[in-house]
Amino acid sequence: MTGSESELRTVAAEDLRACMRLFPTGVALLTAGEGDSAMGMTINSVVSVSLSPPTLLVSVHQYARIAGRLVPGAEFSVSFLSADQAGLTRQFASADRPAGEAAVVAMGGARGANGVPFPVGAVGVLECLVDRTVPVGDHNLVIGLVVRAELGLADCSPQVFHCGELTTVHSADRPIDAST
Ligand SMILES: Cc1cc2nc3c(=O)[nH]c(=O)nc-3n(C[C@H](O)[C@H](O)[C@H](O)COP(=O)(O)O)c2cc1C
């Protein structure tokens, strides 16, 4: 670290959190493992990184139980939750959440083609392989190659996290053309 970096003043964590909570995000379940080793965790740090190759990243606290599973080559899934799945969001963000087969049951009993459980009724499910992980601060950026995409029902409302509340979105007046 250079002298100028060590003297760099950064924002207090609570000020960063106070600003970030104003930025609405979707809510997802990050899942990994099968059977007795299955586990899930609520996340909102999902970024679509690249279409070629299809790549996403999620940011996982270095001490989260699922972090040790997310090593290069490991299979995981990211499921976008619907507005009526707030119970799953809270359950899988709690320290005493179910693990193993109990986690699979809590999610509704479904497994993807990769064997990893996903919550029944999710808006969409992306099955991924860990390409690499990059430690940044107290989190690991998990960069995943997307091997399969499953779309949920077209009319289900996505869950949105904003100002500490779980909410949803309503249609904009004018659809945005993503190709422009
Ligand atoms: C809406 C929401 C989004 C979250 N997003 C993340 C996230 O992106 N990364 C993360 O590491 N934890 C995130 N968390 C926190 C974890 O779900 C929670 O701290 C979990 O208990 C950590 O796992 P552990 O109990 O194994 O430590 C989020 C929690 C909520 C409620």
The ligand as a Tripos MOL2 file, in Angstrom:
@<TRIPOS>MOLECULE
LIG
   31    33     1     0     0
SMALL
NO_CHARGES

@<TRIPOS>ATOM
      1 C1        -32.4100   -8.4420    1.1160 C.3       1 LIG1
      2 C2        -31.1020   -9.0360    1.5910 C.ar      1 LIG1
      3 C3        -30.0070   -9.0880    0.7430 C.ar      1 LIG1
      4 C4        -28.7890   -9.6350    1.1410 C.ar      1 LIG1
      5 N1        -27.7390   -9.6780    0.2620 N.ar      1 LIG1
      6 C5        -26.5670  -10.2400    0.6360 C.ar      1 LIG1
      7 C6        -25.4960  -10.3490   -0.3080 C.ar      1 LIG1
      8 O1        -25.5980   -9.9530   -1.4630 O.2       1 LIG1
      9 N2        -24.3410  -10.9240    0.1120 N.ar      1 LIG1
     10 C7        -24.1700  -11.3810    1.4050 C.ar      1 LIG1
     11 O2        -23.0890  -11.8890    1.7260 O.2       1 LIG1
     12 N3        -25.1860  -11.3030    2.3130 N.ar      1 LIG1
     13 C8        -26.3730  -10.7540    1.9520 C.ar      1 LIG1
     14 N4        -27.4140  -10.6750    2.8430 N.ar      1 LIG1
     15 C9        -27.2130  -11.1620    4.2200 C.3       1 LIG1
     16 C10       -27.2760  -12.6800    4.3410 C.3       1 LIG1
     17 O3        -28.4390  -13.2280    3.7370 O.3       1 LIG1
     18 C11       -27.2700  -13.0620    5.8350 C.3       1 LIG1
     19 O4        -26.3710  -12.2480    6.5380 O.3       1 LIG1
     20 C12       -26.8920  -14.5020    6.0570 C.3       1 LIG1
     21 O5        -27.3380  -14.8710    7.3370 O.3       1 LIG1
     22 C13       -25.3860  -14.7120    6.0410 C.3       1 LIG1
     23 O6        -25.0980  -16.0890    6.0860 O.3       1 LIG1
     24 P1        -24.4750  -16.8240    7.3680 P.3       1 LIG1
     25 O7        -25.6070  -16.8960    8.3620 O.co2     1 LIG1
     26 O8        -24.0290  -18.1340    6.8500 O.co2     1 LIG1
     27 O9        -23.3430  -15.9560    7.8690 O.co2     1 LIG1
     28 C14       -28.6430  -10.1390    2.4500 C.ar      1 LIG1
     29 C15       -29.7530  -10.1110    3.3240 C.ar      1 LIG1
     30 C16       -30.9650   -9.5610    2.8900 C.ar      1 LIG1
     31 C17       -32.1490   -9.5530    3.8420 C.3       1 LIG1
@<TRIPOS>BOND
     1     1     2 1
     2     2     3 ar
     3     2    30 ar
     4     3     4 ar
     5     4     5 ar
     6     4    28 ar
     7     5     6 ar
     8     6     7 ar
     9     6    13 1
    10     7     8 2
    11     7     9 ar
    12     9    10 ar
    13    10    11 2
    14    10    12 ar
    15    12    13 ar
    16    13    14 ar
    17    14    15 1
    18    14    28 ar
    19    15    16 1
    20    16    17 1
    21    16    18 1
    22    18    19 1
    23    18    20 1
    24    20    21 1
    25    20    22 1
    26    22    23 1
    27    23    24 1
    28    24    25 2
    29    24    26 1
    30    24    27 1
    31    28    29 ar
    32    29    30 ar
    33    30    31 1
@<TRIPOS>SUBSTRUCTURE
     1 LIG1         1 GROUP 0 **** ****
